[in-house]
Amino acid sequence: MKRYDQSVAHHDIRRFEIKSYPQFDLALEAAYFYYEFIVDELHKMGIEQQPSDLREYSKAFAAQCRDIANAAMKATEMFKEKVH
C-alpha cells in the first residue's frame, strides 16, 4: 500500500508510471475490524468512543461528501472552463 501513497495522496495526471490503483477493500475491512475491537475494549473501561461504528460513519460521511460535491457542481455549473 505504501508504494501507492505518493500517487494516491498527491495525484498528478502528469505522472504516468502507475497505470492502475490497487483495491484497498481488504485493508479497509481490517481497519473496521480493529476499530471495533478497540471500541469494545474501551467500552469495558467505561470509555465511549465516537463514532461507535466506523463502517456506518464512513457510509454517512461518503454520502455527505457526495451531497456537498453535487451542491458545489450545481452552484458553479454556469461557469465555463476558459483555461486549458
PDB file with SEQRES, HELIX, SHEET and CRYST1 records, atoms N, CA, C and O in Angstrom:
SEQRES   1 A   84  MET LYS ARG TYR ASP GLN SER VAL ALA HIS HIS ASP ILE          
SEQRES   2 A   84  ARG ARG PHE GLU ILE LYS SER TYR PRO GLN PHE ASP LEU          
SEQRES   3 A   84  ALA LEU GLU ALA ALA TYR PHE TYR TYR GLU PHE ILE VAL          
SEQRES   4 A   84  ASP GLU LEU HIS LYS MET GLY ILE GLU GLN GLN PRO SER          
SEQRES   5 A   84  ASP LEU ARG GLU TYR SER LYS ALA PHE ALA ALA GLN CYS          
SEQRES   6 A   84  ARG ASP ILE ALA ASN ALA ALA MET LYS ALA THR GLU MET          
SEQRES   7 A   84  PHE LYS GLU LYS VAL HIS                                      
HELIX    1 AA1 LYS A    2  TYR A    4  5                                   3    
HELIX    2 AA2 ASP A    5  ALA A    9  1                                   5    
HELIX    3 AA3 ASP A   25  LYS A   44  1                                  20    
HELIX    4 AA4 LEU A   54  ALA A   75  1                                  22    
CRYST1    1.000    1.000    1.000  90.00  90.00  90.00 P 1           1          
ATOM      1  N   MET A   1       0.832  -1.195   0.000  1.00  0.00           N  
ATOM      2  CA  MET A   1       0.000   0.000   0.000  1.00  0.00           C  
ATOM      3  C   MET A   1       0.865   1.243   0.000  1.00  0.00           C  
ATOM      4  O   MET A   1       0.520   2.248  -0.622  1.00  0.00           O  
ATOM      5  N   LYS A   2       1.982   1.179   0.692  1.00  0.00           N  
ATOM      6  CA  LYS A   2       2.830   2.361   0.808  1.00  0.00           C  
ATOM      7  C   LYS A   2       3.352   2.806  -0.552  1.00  0.00           C  
ATOM      8  O   LYS A   2       3.570   3.996  -0.778  1.00  0.00           O  
ATOM      9  N   ARG A   3       3.555   1.831  -1.476  1.00  0.00           N  
ATOM     10  CA  ARG A   3       4.072   2.163  -2.805  1.00  0.00           C  
ATOM     11  C   ARG A   3       3.173   3.180  -3.519  1.00  0.00           C  
ATOM     12  O   ARG A   3       3.663   4.009  -4.286  1.00  0.00           O  
ATOM     13  N   TYR A   4       1.887   3.119  -3.274  1.00  0.00           N  
ATOM     14  CA  TYR A   4       0.939   3.977  -3.957  1.00  0.00           C  
ATOM     15  C   TYR A   4       0.646   5.276  -3.209  1.00  0.00           C  
ATOM     16  O   TYR A   4      -0.093   6.126  -3.706  1.00  0.00           O  
ATOM     17  N   ASP A   5       1.213   5.430  -2.037  1.00  0.00           N  
ATOM     18  CA  ASP A   5       0.908   6.572  -1.181  1.00  0.00           C  
ATOM     19  C   ASP A   5       1.090   7.903  -1.898  1.00  0.00           C  
ATOM     20  O   ASP A   5       0.177   8.728  -1.906  1.00  0.00           O  
ATOM     21  N   GLN A   6       2.240   8.120  -2.492  1.00  0.00           N  
ATOM     22  CA  GLN A   6       2.530   9.398  -3.143  1.00  0.00           C  
ATOM     23  C   GLN A   6       1.563   9.676  -4.291  1.00  0.00           C  
ATOM     24  O   GLN A   6       1.076  10.796  -4.442  1.00  0.00           O  
ATOM     25  N   SER A   7       1.289   8.657  -5.095  1.00  0.00           N  
ATOM     26  CA  SER A   7       0.427   8.861  -6.261  1.00  0.00           C  
ATOM     27  C   SER A   7      -1.033   9.032  -5.887  1.00  0.00           C  
ATOM     28  O   SER A   7      -1.763   9.765  -6.554  1.00  0.00           O  
ATOM     29  N   VAL A   8      -1.464   8.366  -4.830  1.00  0.00           N  
ATOM     30  CA  VAL A   8      -2.860   8.471  -4.427  1.00  0.00           C  
ATOM     31  C   VAL A   8      -3.103   9.757  -3.644  1.00  0.00           C  
ATOM     32  O   VAL A   8      -4.061  10.482  -3.913  1.00  0.00           O  
ATOM     33  N   ALA A   9      -2.249  10.033  -2.690  1.00  0.00           N  
ATOM     34  CA  ALA A   9      -2.435  11.212  -1.839  1.00  0.00           C  
ATOM     35  C   ALA A   9      -2.154  12.504  -2.585  1.00  0.00           C  
ATOM     36  O   ALA A   9      -2.738  13.542  -2.276  1.00  0.00           O  
ATOM     37  N   HIS A  10      -1.276  12.447  -3.550  1.00  0.00           N  
ATOM     38  CA  HIS A  10      -0.882  13.647  -4.304  1.00  0.00           C  
ATOM     39  C   HIS A  10      -1.008  13.346  -5.791  1.00  0.00           C  
ATOM     40  O   HIS A  10      -0.023  13.403  -6.526  1.00  0.00           O  
ATOM     41  N   HIS A  11      -2.205  13.031  -6.227  1.00  0.00           N  
ATOM     42  CA  HIS A  11      -2.424  12.621  -7.614  1.00  0.00           C  
ATOM     43  C   HIS A  11      -2.005  13.732  -8.568  1.00  0.00           C  
ATOM     44  O   HIS A  11      -2.392  14.891  -8.420  1.00  0.00           O  
ATOM     45  N   ASP A  12      -1.219  13.346  -9.530  1.00  0.00           N  
ATOM     46  CA  ASP A  12      -0.718  14.276 -10.536  1.00  0.00           C  
ATOM     47  C   ASP A  12      -0.888  13.590 -11.886  1.00  0.00           C  
ATOM     48  O   ASP A  12      -0.251  12.570 -12.148  1.00  0.00           O  
ATOM     49  N   ILE A  13      -1.747  14.144 -12.745  1.00  0.00           N  
ATOM     50  CA  ILE A  13      -2.027  13.495 -14.025  1.00  0.00           C  
ATOM     51  C   ILE A  13      -0.812  13.446 -14.932  1.00  0.00           C  
ATOM     52  O   ILE A  13      -0.821  12.730 -15.933  1.00  0.00           O  
ATOM     53  N   ARG A  14       0.237  14.195 -14.604  1.00  0.00           N  
ATOM     54  CA  ARG A  14       1.451  14.155 -15.426  1.00  0.00           C  
ATOM     55  C   ARG A  14       2.319  12.947 -15.099  1.00  0.00           C  
ATOM     56  O   ARG A  14       3.263  12.655 -15.832  1.00  0.00           O  
ATOM     57  N   ARG A  15       2.018  12.241 -14.015  1.00  0.00           N  
ATOM     58  CA  ARG A  15       2.795  11.052 -13.638  1.00  0.00           C  
ATOM     59  C   ARG A  15       2.154   9.836 -14.295  1.00  0.00           C  
ATOM     60  O   ARG A  15       0.989   9.527 -14.043  1.00  0.00           O  
ATOM     61  N   PHE A  16       2.909   9.159 -15.125  1.00  0.00           N  
ATOM     62  CA  PHE A  16       2.365   8.046 -15.896  1.00  0.00           C  
ATOM     63  C   PHE A  16       2.833   6.680 -15.410  1.00  0.00           C  
ATOM     64  O   PHE A  16       2.364   5.667 -15.928  1.00  0.00           O  
ATOM     65  N   GLU A  17       3.737   6.608 -14.439  1.00  0.00           N  
ATOM     66  CA  GLU A  17       4.319   5.324 -14.076  1.00  0.00           C  
ATOM     67  C   GLU A  17       3.346   4.362 -13.412  1.00  0.00           C  
ATOM     68  O   GLU A  17       3.564   3.151 -13.448  1.00  0.00           O  
ATOM     69  N   ILE A  18       2.286   4.866 -12.812  1.00  0.00           N  
ATOM     70  CA  ILE A  18       1.294   3.984 -12.201  1.00  0.00           C  
ATOM     71  C   ILE A  18       0.033   4.053 -13.058  1.00  0.00           C  
ATOM     72  O   ILE A  18      -0.627   5.089 -13.140  1.00  0.00           O  
ATOM     73  N   LYS A  19      -0.281   2.935 -13.687  1.00  0.00           N  
ATOM     74  CA  LYS A  19      -1.409   2.889 -14.628  1.00  0.00           C  
ATOM     75  C   LYS A  19      -2.721   2.501 -13.953  1.00  0.00           C  
ATOM     76  O   LYS A  19      -3.799   2.832 -14.446  1.00  0.00           O  
ATOM     77  N   SER A  20      -2.629   1.808 -12.841  1.00  0.00           N  
ATOM     78  CA  SER A  20      -3.844   1.405 -12.139  1.00  0.00           C  
ATOM     79  C   SER A  20      -3.594   1.493 -10.639  1.00  0.00           C  
ATOM     80  O   SER A  20      -2.453   1.544 -10.178  1.00  0.00           O  
ATOM     81  N   TYR A  21      -4.660   1.509  -9.915  1.00  0.00           N  
ATOM     82  CA  TYR A  21      -4.582   1.632  -8.469  1.00  0.00           C  
ATOM     83  C   TYR A  21      -5.128   0.371  -7.822  1.00  0.00           C  
ATOM     84  O   TYR A  21      -6.076  -0.226  -8.331  1.00  0.00           O  
ATOM     85  N   PRO A  22      -4.545  -0.038  -6.713  1.00  0.00           N  
ATOM     86  CA  PRO A  22      -4.984  -1.280  -6.060  1.00  0.00           C  
ATOM     87  C   PRO A  22      -6.327  -1.102  -5.362  1.00  0.00           C  
ATOM     88  O   PRO A  22      -6.767   0.012  -5.077  1.00  0.00           O  
ATOM     89  N   GLN A  23      -6.955  -2.233  -5.099  1.00  0.00           N  
ATOM     90  CA  GLN A  23      -8.168  -2.237  -4.293  1.00  0.00           C  
ATOM     91  C   GLN A  23      -7.736  -2.272  -2.825  1.00  0.00           C  
ATOM     92  O   GLN A  23      -6.901  -3.091  -2.440  1.00  0.00           O  
ATOM     93  N   PHE A  24      -8.292  -1.407  -2.029  1.00  0.00           N  
ATOM     94  CA  PHE A  24      -7.950  -1.352  -0.611  1.00  0.00           C  
ATOM     95  C   PHE A  24      -9.050  -1.938   0.258  1.00  0.00           C  
ATOM     96  O   PHE A  24      -9.082  -1.695   1.465  1.00  0.00           O  
ATOM     97  N   ASP A  25      -9.950  -2.706  -0.340  1.00  0.00           N  
ATOM     98  CA  ASP A  25     -11.087  -3.256   0.398  1.00  0.00           C  
ATOM     99  C   ASP A  25     -10.647  -4.097   1.591  1.00  0.00           C  
ATOM    100  O   ASP A  25     -11.202  -3.964   2.682  1.00  0.00           O  
ATOM    101  N   LEU A  26      -9.663  -4.953   1.393  1.00  0.00           N  
ATOM    102  CA  LEU A  26      -9.201  -5.813   2.478  1.00  0.00           C  
ATOM    103  C   LEU A  26      -8.592  -4.987   3.615  1.00  0.00           C  
ATOM    104  O   LEU A  26      -8.846  -5.260   4.788  1.00  0.00           O  
ATOM    105  N   ALA A  27      -7.800  -3.989   3.270  1.00  0.00           N  
ATOM    106  CA  ALA A  27      -7.206  -3.120   4.290  1.00  0.00           C  
ATOM    107  C   ALA A  27      -8.292  -2.353   5.043  1.00  0.00           C  
ATOM    108  O   ALA A  27      -8.200  -2.167   6.257  1.00  0.00           O  
ATOM    109  N   LEU A  28      -9.312  -1.913   4.326  1.00  0.00           N  
ATOM    110  CA  LEU A  28     -10.415  -1.196   4.970  1.00  0.00           C  
ATOM    111  C   LEU A  28     -11.183  -2.117   5.915  1.00  0.00           C  
ATOM    112  O   LEU A  28     -11.559  -1.712   7.015  1.00  0.00           O  
ATOM    113  N   GLU A  29     -11.413  -3.351   5.486  1.00  0.00           N  
ATOM    114  CA  GLU A  29     -12.081  -4.311   6.363  1.00  0.00           C  
ATOM    115  C   GLU A  29     -11.256  -4.564   7.621  1.00  0.00           C  
ATOM    116  O   GLU A  29     -11.811  -4.694   8.712  1.00  0.00           O  
ATOM    117  N   ALA A  30      -9.941  -4.634   7.475  1.00  0.00           N  
ATOM    118  CA  ALA A  30      -9.062  -4.823   8.639  1.00  0.00           C  
ATOM    119  C   ALA A  30      -9.176  -3.628   9.584  1.00  0.00           C  
ATOM    120  O   ALA A  30      -9.220  -3.794  10.803  1.00  0.00           O  
ATOM    121  N   ALA A  31      -9.221  -2.436   9.021  1.00  0.00           N  
ATOM    122  CA  ALA A  31      -9.347  -1.234   9.851  1.00  0.00           C  
ATOM    123  C   ALA A  31     -10.670  -1.240  10.611  1.00  0.00           C  
ATOM    124  O   ALA A  31     -10.703  -0.905  11.795  1.00  0.00           O  
ATOM    125  N   TYR A  32     -11.763  -1.618   9.941  1.00  0.00           N  
ATOM    126  CA  TYR A  32     -13.055  -1.711  10.621  1.00  0.00           C  
ATOM    127  C   TYR A  32     -12.989  -2.728  11.763  1.00  0.00           C  
ATOM    128  O   TYR A  32     -13.488  -2.473  12.859  1.00  0.00           O  
ATOM    129  N   PHE A  33     -12.378  -3.869  11.499  1.00  0.00           N  
ATOM    130  CA  PHE A  33     -12.267  -4.931  12.496  1.00  0.00           C  
ATOM    131  C   PHE A  33     -11.509  -4.447  13.732  1.00  0.00           C  
ATOM    132  O   PHE A  33     -11.979  -4.601  14.859  1.00  0.00           O  
ATOM    133  N   TYR A  34     -10.339  -3.866  13.511  1.00  0.00           N  
ATOM    134  CA  TYR A  34      -9.524  -3.422  14.651  1.00  0.00           C  
ATOM    135  C   TYR A  34     -10.167  -2.242  15.378  1.00  0.00           C  
ATOM    136  O   TYR A  34     -10.061  -2.136  16.600  1.00  0.00           O  
ATOM    137  N   TYR A  35     -10.825  -1.367  14.644  1.00  0.00           N  
ATOM    138  CA  TYR A  35     -11.521  -0.254  15.291  1.00  0.00           C  
ATOM    139  C   TYR A  35     -12.612  -0.788  16.220  1.00  0.00           C  
ATOM    140  O   TYR A  35     -12.756  -0.327  17.352  1.00  0.00           O  
ATOM    141  N   GLU A  36     -13.374  -1.761  15.728  1.00  0.00           N  
ATOM    142  CA  GLU A  36     -14.434  -2.348  16.556  1.00  0.00           C  
ATOM    143  C   GLU A  36     -13.845  -3.007  17.801  1.00  0.00           C  
ATOM    144  O   GLU A  36     -14.400  -2.884  18.893  1.00  0.00           O  
ATOM    145  N   PHE A  37     -12.733  -3.697  17.637  1.00  0.00           N  
ATOM    146  CA  PHE A  37     -12.067  -4.339  18.779  1.00  0.00           C  
ATOM    147  C   PHE A  37     -11.672  -3.291  19.813  1.00  0.00           C  
ATOM    148  O   PHE A  37     -11.912  -3.475  21.006  1.00  0.00           O  
ATOM    149  N   ILE A  38     -11.071  -2.202  19.366  1.00  0.00           N  
ATOM    150  CA  ILE A  38     -10.622  -1.147  20.285  1.00  0.00           C  
ATOM    151  C   ILE A  38     -11.808  -0.478  20.963  1.00  0.00           C  
ATOM    152  O   ILE A  38     -11.772  -0.215  22.165  1.00  0.00           O  
ATOM    153  N   VAL A  39     -12.860  -0.202  20.198  1.00  0.00           N  
ATOM    154  CA  VAL A  39     -14.064   0.404  20.786  1.00  0.00           C  
ATOM    155  C   VAL A  39     -14.636  -0.498  21.876  1.00  0.00           C  
ATOM    156  O   VAL A  39     -15.036  -0.019  22.937  1.00  0.00           O  
ATOM    157  N   ASP A  40     -14.674  -1.810  21.611  1.00  0.00           N  
ATOM    158  CA  ASP A  40     -15.178  -2.757  22.620  1.00  0.00           C  
ATOM    159  C   ASP A  40     -14.298  -2.751  23.877  1.00  0.00           C  
ATOM    160  O   ASP A  40     -14.819  -2.764  24.992  1.00  0.00           O  
ATOM    161  N   GLU A  41     -12.987  -2.733  23.708  1.00  0.00           N  
ATOM    162  CA  GLU A  41     -12.074  -2.701  24.853  1.00  0.00           C  
ATOM    163  C   GLU A  41     -12.227  -1.404  25.637  1.00  0.00           C  
ATOM    164  O   GLU A  41     -12.222  -1.423  26.868  1.00  0.00           O  
ATOM    165  N   LEU A  42     -12.362  -0.293  24.951  1.00  0.00           N  
ATOM    166  CA  LEU A  42     -12.570   0.989  25.643  1.00  0.00           C  
ATOM    167  C   LEU A  42     -13.894   0.988  26.390  1.00  0.00           C  
ATOM    168  O   LEU A  42     -13.992   1.510  27.501  1.00  0.00           O  
ATOM    169  N   HIS A  43     -14.914   0.398  25.771  1.00  0.00           N  
ATOM    170  CA  HIS A  43     -16.229   0.323  26.414  1.00  0.00           C  
ATOM    171  C   HIS A  43     -16.152  -0.434  27.745  1.00  0.00           C  
ATOM    172  O   HIS A  43     -16.814  -0.064  28.715  1.00  0.00           O  
ATOM    173  N   LYS A  44     -15.348  -1.486  27.783  1.00  0.00           N  
ATOM    174  CA  LYS A  44     -15.155  -2.253  29.025  1.00  0.00           C  
ATOM    175  C   LYS A  44     -14.547  -1.385  30.131  1.00  0.00           C  
ATOM    176  O   LYS A  44     -14.740  -1.656  31.316  1.00  0.00           O  
ATOM    177  N   MET A  45     -13.817  -0.350  29.739  1.00  0.00           N  
ATOM    178  CA  MET A  45     -13.187   0.559  30.708  1.00  0.00           C  
ATOM    179  C   MET A  45     -14.053   1.782  30.979  1.00  0.00           C  
ATOM    180  O   MET A  45     -13.642   2.704  31.684  1.00  0.00           O  
ATOM    181  N   GLY A  46     -15.258   1.781  30.411  1.00  0.00           N  
ATOM    182  CA  GLY A  46     -16.165   2.903  30.638  1.00  0.00           C  
ATOM    183  C   GLY A  46     -15.922   4.077  29.720  1.00  0.00           C  
ATOM    184  O   GLY A  46     -16.437   5.167  29.966  1.00  0.00           O  
ATOM    185  N   ILE A  47     -15.157   3.884  28.678  1.00  0.00           N  
ATOM    186  CA  ILE A  47     -14.851   4.962  27.726  1.00  0.00           C  
ATOM    187  C   ILE A  47     -15.709   4.763  26.482  1.00  0.00           C  
ATOM    188  O   ILE A  47     -15.658   3.711  25.844  1.00  0.00           O  
ATOM    189  N   GLU A  48     -16.486   5.766  26.147  1.00  0.00           N  
ATOM    190  CA  GLU A  48     -17.332   5.708  24.957  1.00  0.00           C  
ATOM    191  C   GLU A  48     -16.627   6.427  23.809  1.00  0.00           C  
ATOM    192  O   GLU A  48     -16.464   7.647  23.826  1.00  0.00           O  
ATOM    193  N   GLN A  49     -16.219   5.658  22.831  1.00  0.00           N  
ATOM    194  CA  GLN A  49     -15.524   6.204  21.676  1.00  0.00           C  
ATOM    195  C   GLN A  49     -16.528   6.562  20.588  1.00  0.00           C  
ATOM    196  O   GLN A  49     -17.456   5.803  20.309  1.00  0.00           O  
ATOM    197  N   GLN A  50     -16.334   7.708  19.989  1.00  0.00           N  
ATOM    198  CA  GLN A  50     -17.187   8.127  18.880  1.00  0.00           C  
ATOM    199  C   GLN A  50     -16.344   8.302  17.631  1.00  0.00           C  
ATOM    200  O   GLN A  50     -15.261   8.882  17.714  1.00  0.00           O  
ATOM    201  N   PRO A  51     -16.780   7.840  16.507  1.00  0.00           N  
ATOM    202  CA  PRO A  51     -18.028   7.118  16.288  1.00  0.00           C  
ATOM    203  C   PRO A  51     -17.924   5.693  16.815  1.00  0.00           C  
ATOM    204  O   PRO A  51     -16.840   5.109  16.843  1.00  0.00           O  
ATOM    205  N   SER A  52     -19.035   5.150  17.223  1.00  0.00           N  
ATOM    206  CA  SER A  52     -19.009   3.792  17.754  1.00  0.00           C  
ATOM    207  C   SER A  52     -18.927   2.755  16.636  1.00  0.00           C  
ATOM    208  O   SER A  52     -18.394   1.665  16.846  1.00  0.00           O  
ATOM    209  N   ASP A  53     -19.446   3.078  15.458  1.00  0.00           N  
ATOM    210  CA  ASP A  53     -19.408   2.163  14.314  1.00  0.00           C  
ATOM    211  C   ASP A  53     -18.736   2.875  13.142  1.00  0.00           C  
ATOM    212  O   ASP A  53     -19.345   3.716  12.481  1.00  0.00           O  
ATOM    213  N   LEU A  54     -17.503   2.535  12.900  1.00  0.00           N  
ATOM    214  CA  LEU A  54     -16.725   3.218  11.868  1.00  0.00           C  
ATOM    215  C   LEU A  54     -17.265   2.949  10.470  1.00  0.00           C  
ATOM    216  O   LEU A  54     -17.209   3.830   9.612  1.00  0.00           O  
ATOM    217  N   ARG A  55     -17.782   1.762  10.226  1.00  0.00           N  
ATOM    218  CA  ARG A  55     -18.342   1.430   8.904  1.00  0.00           C  
ATOM    219  C   ARG A  55     -19.539   2.329   8.581  1.00  0.00           C  
ATOM    220  O   ARG A  55     -19.612   2.916   7.502  1.00  0.00           O  
ATOM    221  N   GLU A  56     -20.471   2.428   9.526  1.00  0.00           N  
ATOM    222  CA  GLU A  56     -21.647   3.280   9.310  1.00  0.00           C  
ATOM    223  C   GLU A  56     -21.258   4.752   9.202  1.00  0.00           C  
ATOM    224  O   GLU A  56     -21.804   5.489   8.381  1.00  0.00           O  
ATOM    225  N   TYR A  57     -20.310   5.170  10.037  1.00  0.00           N  
ATOM    226  CA  TYR A  57     -19.826   6.547   9.966  1.00  0.00           C  
ATOM    227  C   TYR A  57     -19.233   6.827   8.583  1.00  0.00           C  
ATOM    228  O   TYR A  57     -19.472   7.886   8.003  1.00  0.00           O  
ATOM    229  N   SER A  58     -18.468   5.881   8.066  1.00  0.00           N  
ATOM    230  CA  SER A  58     -17.849   6.046   6.752  1.00  0.00           C  
ATOM    231  C   SER A  58     -18.893   6.187   5.655  1.00  0.00           C  
ATOM    232  O   SER A  58     -18.761   7.029   4.767  1.00  0.00           O  
ATOM    233  N   LYS A  59     -19.931   5.360   5.719  1.00  0.00           N  
ATOM    234  CA  LYS A  59     -21.013   5.435   4.727  1.00  0.00           C  
ATOM    235  C   LYS A  59     -21.717   6.786   4.790  1.00  0.00           C  
ATOM    236  O   LYS A  59     -21.976   7.405   3.759  1.00  0.00           O  
ATOM    237  N   ALA A  60     -22.024   7.239   5.999  1.00  0.00           N  
ATOM    238  CA  ALA A  60     -22.713   8.522   6.164  1.00  0.00           C  
ATOM    239  C   ALA A  60     -21.821   9.674   5.708  1.00  0.00           C  
ATOM    240  O   ALA A  60     -22.294  10.621   5.081  1.00  0.00           O  
ATOM    241  N   PHE A  61     -20.523   9.588   6.026  1.00  0.00           N  
ATOM    242  CA  PHE A  61     -19.586  10.635   5.628  1.00  0.00           C  
ATOM    243  C   PHE A  61     -19.463  10.693   4.105  1.00  0.00           C  
ATOM    244  O   PHE A  61     -19.448  11.777   3.523  1.00  0.00           O  
ATOM    245  N   ALA A  62     -19.374   9.531   3.462  1.00  0.00           N  
ATOM    246  CA  ALA A  62     -19.278   9.489   1.999  1.00  0.00           C  
ATOM    247  C   ALA A  62     -20.535  10.081   1.361  1.00  0.00           C  
ATOM    248  O   ALA A  62     -20.444  10.814   0.376  1.00  0.00           O  
ATOM    249  N   ALA A  63     -21.694   9.769   1.913  1.00  0.00           N  
ATOM    250  CA  ALA A  63     -22.949  10.325   1.387  1.00  0.00           C  
ATOM    251  C   ALA A  63     -22.971  11.841   1.532  1.00  0.00           C  
ATOM    252  O   ALA A  63     -23.398  12.552   0.622  1.00  0.00           O  
ATOM    253  N   GLN A  64     -22.512  12.331   2.673  1.00  0.00           N  
ATOM    254  CA  GLN A  64     -22.461  13.775   2.884  1.00  0.00           C  
ATOM    255  C   GLN A  64     -21.484  14.425   1.901  1.00  0.00           C  
ATOM    256  O   GLN A  64     -21.769  15.495   1.365  1.00  0.00           O  
ATOM    257  N   CYS A  65     -20.354  13.795   1.666  1.00  0.00           N  
ATOM    258  CA  CYS A  65     -19.383  14.331   0.705  1.00  0.00           C  
ATOM    259  C   CYS A  65     -19.974  14.396  -0.696  1.00  0.00           C  
ATOM    260  O   CYS A  65     -19.756  15.370  -1.417  1.00  0.00           O  
ATOM    261  N   ARG A  66     -20.734  13.350  -1.094  1.00  0.00           N  
ATOM    262  CA  ARG A  66     -21.393  13.373  -2.402  1.00  0.00           C  
ATOM    263  C   ARG A  66     -22.389  14.513  -2.486  1.00  0.00           C  
ATOM    264  O   ARG A  66     -22.466  15.198  -3.506  1.00  0.00           O  
ATOM    265  N   ASP A  67     -23.158  14.725  -1.417  1.00  0.00           N  
ATOM    266  CA  ASP A  67     -24.125  15.821  -1.405  1.00  0.00           C  
ATOM    267  C   ASP A  67     -23.428  17.172  -1.544  1.00  0.00           C  
ATOM    268  O   ASP A  67     -23.894  18.042  -2.280  1.00  0.00           O  
ATOM    269  N   ILE A  68     -22.335  17.344  -0.849  1.00  0.00           N  
ATOM    270  CA  ILE A  68     -21.581  18.600  -0.912  1.00  0.00           C  
ATOM    271  C   ILE A  68     -21.011  18.801  -2.308  1.00  0.00           C  
ATOM    272  O   ILE A  68     -21.093  19.898  -2.860  1.00  0.00           O  
ATOM    273  N   ALA A  69     -20.428  17.741  -2.886  1.00  0.00           N  
ATOM    274  CA  ALA A  69     -19.860  17.843  -4.228  1.00  0.00           C  
ATOM    275  C   ALA A  69     -20.946  18.167  -5.250  1.00  0.00           C  
ATOM    276  O   ALA A  69     -20.735  18.994  -6.137  1.00  0.00           O  
ATOM    277  N   ASN A  70     -22.096  17.528  -5.130  1.00  0.00           N  
ATOM    278  CA  ASN A  70     -23.202  17.815  -6.050  1.00  0.00           C  
ATOM    279  C   ASN A  70     -23.676  19.257  -5.915  1.00  0.00           C  
ATOM    280  O   ASN A  70     -23.956  19.912  -6.919  1.00  0.00           O  
ATOM    281  N   ALA A  71     -23.767  19.752  -4.694  1.00  0.00           N  
ATOM    282  CA  ALA A  71     -24.172  21.147  -4.477  1.00  0.00           C  
ATOM    283  C   ALA A  71     -23.141  22.103  -5.062  1.00  0.00           C  
ATOM    284  O   ALA A  71     -23.501  23.118  -5.659  1.00  0.00           O  
ATOM    285  N   ALA A  72     -21.867  21.784  -4.894  1.00  0.00           N  
ATOM    286  CA  ALA A  72     -20.810  22.642  -5.449  1.00  0.00           C  
ATOM    287  C   ALA A  72     -20.862  22.645  -6.969  1.00  0.00           C  
ATOM    288  O   ALA A  72     -20.732  23.699  -7.590  1.00  0.00           O  
ATOM    289  N   MET A  73     -21.049  21.478  -7.574  1.00  0.00           N  
ATOM    290  CA  MET A  73     -21.145  21.407  -9.038  1.00  0.00           C  
ATOM    291  C   MET A  73     -22.353  22.199  -9.536  1.00  0.00           C  
ATOM    292  O   MET A  73     -22.258  22.924 -10.527  1.00  0.00           O  
ATOM    293  N   LYS A  74     -23.467  22.061  -8.860  1.00  0.00           N  
ATOM    294  CA  LYS A  74     -24.670  22.793  -9.263  1.00  0.00           C  
ATOM    295  C   LYS A  74     -24.473  24.299  -9.117  1.00  0.00           C  
ATOM    296  O   LYS A  74     -24.907  25.074  -9.969  1.00  0.00           O  
ATOM    297  N   ALA A  75     -23.814  24.708  -8.032  1.00  0.00           N  
ATOM    298  CA  ALA A  75     -23.609  26.134  -7.774  1.00  0.00           C  
ATOM    299  C   ALA A  75     -22.661  26.779  -8.779  1.00  0.00           C  
ATOM    300  O   ALA A  75     -22.686  27.998  -8.953  1.00  0.00           O  
ATOM    301  N   THR A  76     -21.824  25.978  -9.444  1.00  0.00           N  
ATOM    302  CA  THR A  76     -20.847  26.547 -10.370  1.00  0.00           C  
ATOM    303  C   THR A  76     -21.080  26.128 -11.818  1.00  0.00           C  
ATOM    304  O   THR A  76     -20.225  26.361 -12.673  1.00  0.00           O  
ATOM    305  N   GLU A  77     -22.242  25.505 -12.106  1.00  0.00           N  
ATOM    306  CA  GLU A  77     -22.466  24.995 -13.453  1.00  0.00           C  
ATOM    307  C   GLU A  77     -22.555  26.092 -14.514  1.00  0.00           C  
ATOM    308  O   GLU A  77     -22.386  25.808 -15.700  1.00  0.00           O  
ATOM    309  N   MET A  78     -22.814  27.326 -14.119  1.00  0.00           N  
ATOM    310  CA  MET A  78     -22.893  28.407 -15.101  1.00  0.00           C  
ATOM    311  C   MET A  78     -21.518  28.883 -15.558  1.00  0.00           C  
ATOM    312  O   MET A  78     -21.415  29.615 -16.543  1.00  0.00           O  
ATOM    313  N   PHE A  79     -20.467  28.481 -14.859  1.00  0.00           N  
ATOM    314  CA  PHE A  79     -19.115  28.856 -15.259  1.00  0.00           C  
ATOM    315  C   PHE A  79     -18.585  27.879 -16.292  1.00  0.00           C  
ATOM    316  O   PHE A  79     -18.650  26.665 -16.101  1.00  0.00           O  
ATOM    317  N   LYS A  80     -18.059  28.410 -17.389  1.00  0.00           N  
ATOM    318  CA  LYS A  80     -17.465  27.558 -18.417  1.00  0.00           C  
ATOM    319  C   LYS A  80     -15.957  27.640 -18.283  1.00  0.00           C  
ATOM    320  O   LYS A  80     -15.400  28.708 -18.029  1.00  0.00           O  
ATOM    321  N   GLU A  81     -15.298  26.491 -18.459  1.00  0.00           N  
ATOM    322  CA  GLU A  81     -13.851  26.465 -18.341  1.00  0.00           C  
ATOM    323  C   GLU A  81     -13.216  27.281 -19.471  1.00  0.00           C  
ATOM    324  O   GLU A  81     -13.549  27.107 -20.643  1.00  0.00           O  
ATOM    325  N   LYS A  82     -12.308  28.163 -19.097  1.00  0.00           N  
ATOM    326  CA  LYS A  82     -11.632  29.020 -20.079  1.00  0.00           C  
ATOM    327  C   LYS A  82     -10.142  28.721 -20.164  1.00  0.00           C  
ATOM    328  O   LYS A  82      -9.461  29.186 -21.077  1.00  0.00           O  
ATOM    329  N   VAL A  83      -9.642  27.948 -19.213  1.00  0.00           N  
ATOM    330  CA  VAL A  83      -8.222  27.642 -19.165  1.00  0.00           C  
ATOM    331  C   VAL A  83      -8.036  26.186 -19.554  1.00  0.00           C  
ATOM    332  O   VAL A  83      -8.670  25.295 -18.987  1.00  0.00           O  
ATOM    333  N   HIS A  84      -7.166  25.950 -20.522  1.00  0.00           N  
ATOM    334  CA  HIS A  84      -6.918  24.562 -20.966  1.00  0.00           C  
ATOM    335  C   HIS A  84      -5.467  24.239 -20.880  1.00  0.00           C  
ATOM    336  O   HIS A  84      -5.062  23.124 -21.208  1.00  0.00           O  
TER     337      HIS A  84                                                      
END                                                                             
